[in-house]
Amino acid sequence: MSSSSLSVRNGTVLEDEWSEWDGGPVVACSILAVCFVVGVPGNLLVVWTILQHVKQRSHTVLLILHLSVADLMVLVTLPLWIYSLAYSWVFGQVTCKAMVYIIHACMYASVFLITIMSVERFLAVRYPFKMLQWKTSYVMHRALGGVWVLALVLGIPAFLAQDFEETEDGTQHCDSTEYSSVPFEVFCGCLQTLVGFVIPFFILAVCYCQVASQLRQIQSRNKQKSAFLIGSVVVAFALCWLPHHVVNVANIAHLLIDPSDEQYLVPNVVLFIVGALAFISSSVNPMLYAFAARNFQGGLRRSAMAKLFQEVTSHVAAQVKEKELQTPDCSDNGMNKENTSSDV
């Protein structure tokens, strides 16, 4: 099966297809430009604020830091995509593969980080005593290392399948894929949707249903703010990536029903919107943090955001100390108290 046929099946927008909707590339470039202008400074502000103004970082703040780094890695590729849409892909095949690999690896890293944030909130609310046993910097650093290693491994299929097409007029586009077989294409699609969305989202839904149930019994403004902040990140990620995975499922179904049919069933307009939404997910989180910090007074927005992250950290540390005082058995673990309180 040729590369061109697989490109059409995977929703590739080639030069002859663009003529169907002349405004598509213009709209896509505009959305990507907005994502770059808003997302890069915003995520840089989050990273700088945490590194410079939050000396004692909770697990939640550390996860937010790594999430911002993953978003930045995606957003810095946008100028190349904008230029490619407006003119042509002139950066070569290796760069094409590398950019697509970064996007996929960071997608996996983002969803895993958000999942860990939600599980951590669930355990802190539902099983606060058990949290004392593993909430240390050692455990968190190993978890973060495992997230990035797994994300880098899961991004390999996208790197192997990515290719770029050259049209009749010599224009090149880094938007085609070539799989060795239909079963391998189905496997890659299922892997991306199941591991990158369905399974994590199921875990998120279970955790937040439990957290919401517990918070009804707790009148803590700080705890509710922390849960609301993480919940907003989860909802934003789901809304931005759901259309992409719906299209991916439609492609898998199309392959399973009639592998010989080379016509792709999703309109190009939908593909433009789906692609734009995926990039929006990397630029929206800093706005959520700024919105959550709106009640803090400060000369600079970064000052208010720093207070937000400090409050999240101080709230979790205070919660652990309270549980330690309430549990006599915890006094036997006095050697670990200092590390635990500073690392949660």
RODO-2510 file (C-alpha; in nm, 4 decimals, decimal comma):
residues 344
     n   res          X          Y          Z
     1     m     0,0000     0,0000     0,0000
     2     s     0,1487     0,3343    -0,1025
     3     s     0,2419     0,6209     0,1253
     4     s    -0,0030     0,8548    -0,0427
     5     s    -0,2974     0,6275     0,0202
     6     l    -0,2076     0,5961     0,3857
     7     s    -0,1701     0,9723     0,4086
     8     v    -0,5221     1,0308     0,2834
     9     r    -0,6590     0,7687     0,5197
    10     n    -0,4910     0,9317     0,8181
    11     g    -0,6409     1,2704     0,7486
    12     t    -0,3395     1,4276     0,5810
    13     v    -0,4224     1,7621     0,4260
    14     l    -0,2301     1,7634     0,0988
    15     e    -0,2048     2,0484    -0,1485
    16     d    -0,4811     1,9229    -0,3753
    17     e    -0,7103     1,8765    -0,0763
    18     w    -0,6526     2,2284     0,0520
    19     s    -0,8312     2,3641    -0,2511
    20     e    -1,1534     2,2273    -0,1062
    21     w    -1,1360     2,4894     0,1694
    22     d    -0,8990     2,7757     0,0857
    23     g    -0,9247     2,9370     0,4289
    24     g    -0,8173     2,6273     0,6175
    25     p    -0,4413     2,6924     0,6324
    26     v    -0,5010     3,0598     0,7145
    27     v    -0,7294     2,9756     1,0060
    28     a    -0,4912     2,7045     1,1262
    29     c    -0,1934     2,9425     1,1148
    30     s    -0,3895     3,2054     1,3070
    31     i    -0,4873     2,9644     1,5824
    32     l    -0,1372     2,8241     1,6113
    33     a     0,0081     3,1755     1,6265
    34     v    -0,2270     3,2665     1,9123
    35     c    -0,1315     2,9457     2,0947
    36     f     0,2367     3,0332     2,0582
    37     v     0,1994     3,3977     2,1670
    38     v    -0,0151     3,3080     2,4686
    39     g     0,1252     2,9691     2,5643
    40     v     0,5014     3,0218     2,5514
    41     p     0,5157     3,3317     2,7772
    42     g     0,2490     3,1838     3,0045
    43     n     0,4275     2,8528     3,0589
    44     l     0,7624     3,0289     3,0949
    45     l     0,6038     3,2439     3,3660
    46     v     0,4775     2,9332     3,5471
    47     v     0,8190     2,7632     3,5313
    48     w     1,0031     3,0779     3,6415
    49     t     0,7549     3,1469     3,9232
    50     i     0,7868     2,7969     4,0672
    51     l     1,1653     2,7808     4,0369
    52     q     1,2284     3,1303     4,1747
    53     h     0,9481     3,1929     4,4238
    54     v     0,8309     2,8534     4,5520
    55     k     1,1211     2,7110     4,7486
    56     q     0,9231     2,4387     4,9280
    57     r     0,7301     2,2613     4,6534
    58     s     0,4488     2,0155     4,7106
    59     h     0,3961     1,7168     4,4852
    60     t     0,1162     1,9041     4,3090
    61     v     0,3408     2,2026     4,2347
    62     l     0,6166     1,9722     4,1048
    63     l     0,3668     1,8052     3,8724
    64     i     0,2484     2,1468     3,7501
    65     l     0,6122     2,2392     3,6827
    66     h     0,6723     1,9287     3,4700
    67     l     0,3384     1,9797     3,2929
    68     s     0,4429     2,3328     3,1962
    69     v     0,7754     2,2015     3,0646
    70     a     0,5930     1,9426     2,8512
    71     d     0,3605     2,2133     2,7169
    72     l     0,6567     2,4376     2,6354
    73     m     0,8253     2,1616     2,4371
    74     v     0,5123     2,1326     2,2230
    75     l     0,4631     2,5062     2,1781
    76     v     0,8184     2,5811     2,0647
    77     t     0,7544     2,3664     1,7568
    78     l     0,4676     2,5892     1,6409
    79     p     0,6724     2,8369     1,4321
    80     l     0,7881     2,5468     1,2149
    81     w     0,4315     2,4235     1,1636
    82     i     0,3072     2,7758     1,0869
    83     y     0,5780     2,8242     0,8249
    84     s     0,5029     2,4823     0,6775
    85     l     0,1327     2,5600     0,6447
    86     a     0,1954     2,9019     0,4957
    87     y     0,4738     2,7995     0,2576
    88     s     0,6383     2,4571     0,2618
    89     w     0,8245     2,2191     0,4919
    90     v     1,1870     2,3069     0,4257
    91     f     1,3428     2,1598     0,7393
    92     g     1,4044     1,8057     0,6163
    93     q     1,2729     1,4618     0,7046
    94     v     1,4690     1,4219     1,0291
    95     t     1,3308     1,7467     1,1708
    96     c     0,9824     1,6456     1,0576
    97     k     1,0054     1,3180     1,2469
    98     a     1,1611     1,4858     1,5509
    99     m     0,8860     1,7495     1,5790
   100     v     0,6089     1,4913     1,5544
   101     y     0,7892     1,2727     1,8092
   102     i     0,8119     1,5633     2,0550
   103     i     0,4405     1,6361     2,0222
   104     h     0,3374     1,2744     2,0796
   105     a     0,5820     1,2141     2,3658
   106     c     0,4716     1,5334     2,5404
   107     m     0,1070     1,4383     2,4884
   108     y     0,1672     1,1155     2,6783
   109     a     0,3710     1,2965     2,9446
   110     s     0,0942     1,5533     2,9938
   111     v    -0,1840     1,3017     3,0363
   112     f     0,0261     1,0905     3,2746
   113     l     0,1171     1,3957     3,4841
   114     i    -0,2459     1,5063     3,5037
   115     t    -0,3474     1,1529     3,6004
   116     i    -0,0891     1,1435     3,8804
   117     m    -0,2142     1,4822     4,0050
   118     s    -0,5681     1,3498     4,0239
   119     v    -0,4674     1,0240     4,1918
   120     e    -0,2563     1,2191     4,4410
   121     r    -0,5529     1,4420     4,5292
   122     f    -0,7763     1,1370     4,5657
   123     l    -0,5333     0,9601     4,7979
   124     a    -0,4727     1,2754     5,0025
   125     v    -0,8453     1,3210     5,0612
   126     r    -0,9511     0,9584     5,0937
   127     y    -0,6466     0,7918     5,2546
   128     p    -0,4438     1,0687     5,4234
   129     f    -0,2687     0,8311     5,6675
   130     k    -0,1368     0,6041     5,3934
   131     m    -0,0063     0,9081     5,2081
   132     l     0,2430     0,9658     5,4885
   133     q     0,4224     0,6432     5,3982
   134     w     0,5131     0,7314     5,0399
   135     k     0,4833     1,1089     5,0041
   136     t     0,8557     1,1765     4,9848
   137     s     1,0774     1,3440     4,7272
   138     y     1,2339     1,0053     4,6458
   139     v     0,9016     0,8532     4,5439
   140     m     0,7947     1,1605     4,3468
   141     h     1,1219     1,1872     4,1565
   142     r     1,1032     0,8206     4,0611
   143     a     0,7433     0,8673     3,9472
   144     l     0,8371     1,1707     3,7370
   145     g     1,1306     0,9838     3,5842
   146     g     0,9041     0,6901     3,5020
   147     v     0,6499     0,9221     3,3381
   148     w     0,9062     1,0756     3,1047
   149     v     1,0701     0,7450     3,0148
   150     l     0,7324     0,5867     2,9360
   151     a     0,6246     0,8907     2,7332
   152     l     0,9453     0,8858     2,5292
   153     v     0,9005     0,5149     2,4554
   154     l     0,5346     0,5519     2,3563
   155     g     0,6237     0,8311     2,1147
   156     i     0,8492     0,6016     1,9075
   157     p     0,5713     0,4626     1,6780
   158     a     0,4820     0,8166     1,5691
   159     f     0,8484     0,8858     1,4918
   160     l     0,8773     0,5700     1,2811
   161     a     0,5559     0,6290     1,0853
   162     q     0,5941     1,0010     1,0178
   163     d     0,6925     1,1088     0,6679
   164     f     0,6496     1,4106     0,4441
   165     e     0,4899     1,4423     0,1041
   166     e     0,6067     1,6371    -0,1990
   167     t     0,3384     1,7696    -0,4337
   168     e     0,3670     1,8090    -0,8086
   169     d     0,4891     2,1689    -0,7799
   170     g     0,7718     2,0657    -0,5450
   171     t     0,6048     2,1829    -0,2247
   172     q     0,6721     1,9579     0,0741
   173     h     0,4461     1,9005     0,3748
   174     c     0,5289     1,7220     0,6995
   175     d     0,1830     1,5771     0,7425
   176     s     0,1828     1,2247     0,6030
   177     t     0,2292     0,8856     0,7642
   178     e     0,3470     0,5571     0,6218
   179     y     0,2819     0,2349     0,8122
   180     s     0,4331    -0,1003     0,7238
   181     s     0,0917    -0,2695     0,7404
   182     v    -0,2713    -0,2066     0,8288
   183     p    -0,2489    -0,4120     1,1544
   184     f     0,0436    -0,1956     1,2683
   185     e    -0,1550     0,1180     1,1889
   186     v    -0,4505    -0,0122     1,3893
   187     f    -0,2168    -0,1021     1,6768
   188     c    -0,0667     0,2488     1,6821
   189     g    -0,4095     0,4109     1,6743
   190     c    -0,5416     0,1927     1,9557
   191     l    -0,2277     0,2486     2,1623
   192     q    -0,2561     0,6250     2,1298
   193     t    -0,6244     0,6434     2,2198
   194     l    -0,6322     0,3785     2,4937
   195     v    -0,3084     0,4664     2,6726
   196     g    -0,3170     0,8371     2,5925
   197     f    -0,6815     0,9063     2,6702
   198     v    -0,9362     0,6341     2,7535
   199     i    -0,7581     0,4599     3,0436
   200     p    -0,6245     0,7812     3,2034
   201     f    -0,9606     0,9545     3,1670
   202     f    -1,1368     0,6610     3,3341
   203     i    -0,8934     0,6912     3,6255
   204     l    -0,9506     1,0680     3,6371
   205     a    -1,3285     1,0261     3,6431
   206     v    -1,3169     0,7742     3,9287
   207     c    -1,0761     0,9874     4,1325
   208     y    -1,2721     1,3078     4,0952
   209     c    -1,6051     1,1473     4,1750
   210     q    -1,4497     1,0262     4,5004
   211     v    -1,2840     1,3617     4,5708
   212     a    -1,6073     1,5514     4,5078
   213     s    -1,7899     1,3187     4,7455
   214     q    -1,5329     1,3782     5,0199
   215     l    -1,5148     1,7552     4,9726
   216     r    -1,8857     1,7896     5,0442
   217     q    -1,8024     1,6997     5,4026
   218     i    -1,5010     1,9325     5,4288
   219     q    -1,5290     2,3080     5,4682
   220     s    -1,1721     2,3895     5,3683
   221     r    -1,1251     2,6749     5,1239
   222     n    -0,7639     2,5805     5,0493
   223     k    -0,8423     2,2150     4,9836
   224     q    -1,1326     2,3056     4,7563
   225     k    -0,9159     2,5556     4,5670
   226     s    -0,6454     2,2943     4,5116
   227     a    -0,9003     2,0386     4,3884
   228     f    -1,0678     2,2992     4,1662
   229     l    -0,7344     2,3979     4,0110
   230     i    -0,6407     2,0399     3,9220
   231     g    -0,9962     1,9675     3,8092
   232     s    -0,9834     2,2632     3,5692
   233     v    -0,6609     2,1319     3,4165
   234     v    -0,8214     1,7896     3,3721
   235     v    -1,1344     1,9298     3,2054
   236     a    -0,9319     2,1534     2,9724
   237     f    -0,7119     1,8625     2,8655
   238     a    -1,0143     1,6389     2,8042
   239     l    -1,2001     1,8993     2,5977
   240     c    -0,8954     1,9763     2,3850
   241     w    -0,7899     1,6165     2,3134
   242     l    -1,1293     1,4421     2,2940
   243     p    -1,1968     1,5462     1,9301
   244     h    -0,8546     1,4167     1,8243
   245     h    -0,9226     1,0763     1,9733
   246     v    -1,2754     1,0654     1,8304
   247     v    -1,1242     1,1148     1,4847
   248     n    -0,8624     0,8513     1,5662
   249     v    -1,1334     0,6008     1,6644
   250     a    -1,3207     0,6778     1,3400
   251     n    -1,0014     0,6077     1,1453
   252     i    -0,9499     0,2757     1,3277
   253     a    -1,3091     0,1720     1,2587
   254     h    -1,2639     0,2676     0,8927
   255     l    -0,9526     0,0498     0,8702
   256     l    -1,1212    -0,2486     1,0343
   257     i    -1,4350    -0,2277     0,8208
   258     d    -1,2745    -0,1743     0,4801
   259     p    -0,8926    -0,1553     0,4711
   260     s    -0,8935    -0,1267     0,0923
   261     d    -1,0969     0,1962     0,0914
   262     e    -0,8524     0,4837     0,0531
   263     q    -1,1069     0,7629     0,1019
   264     y    -1,0921     0,9294     0,4430
   265     l    -1,4335     0,9983     0,5935
   266     v    -1,3551     1,3053     0,8092
   267     p    -1,3850     1,6465     0,6348
   268     n    -1,0722     1,8597     0,6205
   269     v    -1,2444     2,1404     0,8115
   270     v    -1,2876     1,9056     1,1073
   271     l    -0,9233     1,8009     1,0874
   272     f    -0,8088     2,1636     1,1055
   273     i    -1,0226     2,2266     1,4146
   274     v    -0,9132     1,9040     1,5832
   275     g    -0,5464     1,9828     1,5261
   276     a    -0,5860     2,3360     1,6590
   277     l    -0,7618     2,2169     1,9744
   278     a    -0,4780     1,9771     2,0512
   279     f    -0,2296     2,2657     2,0514
   280     i    -0,4645     2,4870     2,2532
   281     s    -0,4406     2,2365     2,5382
   282     s    -0,0723     2,3278     2,5789
   283     s    -0,1417     2,7001     2,6113
   284     v    -0,4528     2,7093     2,8297
   285     n    -0,3090     2,5916     3,1636
   286     p    -0,1265     2,9169     3,2542
   287     m    -0,4553     3,1030     3,2081
   288     l    -0,6205     2,8615     3,4510
   289     y    -0,3464     2,9263     3,7072
   290     a    -0,3836     3,3022     3,6616
   291     f    -0,7599     3,2720     3,7048
   292     a    -0,7135     3,0689     4,0237
   293     a    -0,4730     3,3348     4,1536
   294     r    -0,7062     3,6261     4,0806
   295     n    -0,8005     3,6723     4,4475
   296     f    -0,4392     3,7244     4,5571
   297     q    -0,3094     4,0779     4,5806
   298     g     0,0326     4,1522     4,4320
   299     g     0,2188     4,4066     4,2279
   300     l     0,2811     4,1560     3,9520
   301     r     0,0753     3,8645     3,8266
   302     r     0,3680     3,6350     3,8928
   303     s     0,3483     3,7441     4,2588
   304     a    -0,0143     3,6347     4,2781
   305     m     0,0649     3,3078     4,1008
   306     a     0,3532     3,2447     4,3395
   307     k     0,1148     3,2892     4,6315
   308     l    -0,1217     3,0395     4,4715
   309     f     0,1478     2,7711     4,4428
   310     q     0,2746     2,8502     4,7930
   311     e    -0,0779     2,8125     4,9278
   312     v    -0,1159     2,4742     4,7599
   313     t     0,2121     2,3630     4,9155
   314     s     0,1398     2,5025     5,2632
   315     h    -0,2089     2,3511     5,2637
   316     v    -0,0806     2,0003     5,1926
   317     a     0,2004     2,0326     5,4465
   318     a    -0,0437     2,1541     5,7127
   319     q    -0,2760     1,8630     5,6341
   320     v     0,0048     1,6115     5,6839
   321     k     0,1119     1,7697     6,0132
   322     e    -0,2454     1,7595     6,1364
   323     k    -0,2746     1,3898     6,0541
   324     e     0,0571     1,3197     6,2251
   325     l    -0,0646     1,4847     6,5441
   326     q    -0,3888     1,2888     6,5327
   327     t    -0,2126     0,9543     6,4830
   328     p    -0,0032     0,8291     6,7770
   329     d     0,1684     0,5722     6,5578
   330     c     0,3151     0,8456     6,3484
   331     s     0,5329     0,9576     6,6389
   332     d     0,7398     0,6445     6,5903
   333     n     0,8349     0,7714     6,2499
   334     g     0,9816     1,0954     6,3764
   335     m     1,2930     1,0522     6,1699
   336     n     1,0851     1,0879     5,8525
   337     k     0,8664     1,3781     5,9591
   338     e     1,0907     1,6570     5,8407
   339     n     1,1393     1,5101     5,4946
   340     t     0,7731     1,4215     5,4578
   341     s     0,6488     1,7648     5,5556
   342     s     0,8809     1,9389     5,3134
   343     d     0,8224     1,7036     5,0209
   344     v     0,4456     1,6651     5,0068
***
